[in-house]
Amino acid sequence: MSIVLTDFARPRLFPREPRRNTIQDCTPDQFERHLNDVPPLRVLDGYAPFCKLHVHRNWTSTRCLAVPITDANRHLLRSDYEARTQDELPVLVRWFEGLEPPVADYLIAILYSREQLAKEGTNIEADWGVVGCMYTAEPVETPMAPVTMMRNALGVDEGGSGVPLDREAYRRSVEFWRTHANWRG
């Protein structure tokens, strides 16, 4: 099995101007090499048959991305409308600013099959392409954000995957994200 970073994931995980809430102490090439050379601790099924999650023990100083919302940190929440790429429509997002989360215990690479990526307009030579990564305290999937589920249901023309909305998964996602937010450094 071969794995590559996609052009979609590379700037999000390894931006030109480094940010504290992205992968630390590792270049894109080193990250890709690690995923190919070190077997994952676990392989989890993703939200669709073309998606797999490779759970790796964190070998970097990357911090947990999702943080519980408490009365003590609620005042640090911010929000705005943003798009992930120039081709996508902006959606409402929220995040913490001024927070110091713990170092993640796990990095969970989100992989799409070569066939799915081709359907979405991205051709790769490898078997799998990295489309994202979760930085977590537990070796389990952080629920996909509700807006991402909706975007996926809208189809590839709107930046999604074309997978229909699963109402129960959506409700579980809302329960998690109602009490958690990502952070920016």
Beta strands, then each sheet from edge to edge (+ up, - down):
strand 1: 3-5
strand 2: 42-45
strand 3: 51-57
strand 4: 66-68
strand 5: 77-82
strand 6: 91-97
strand 7: 106-113
strand 8: 128-136
strand 9: 180-184
sheet 1: 1+ 8+ 7- 3+ 2-
sheet 2: 4+ 9- 6- 5+
end
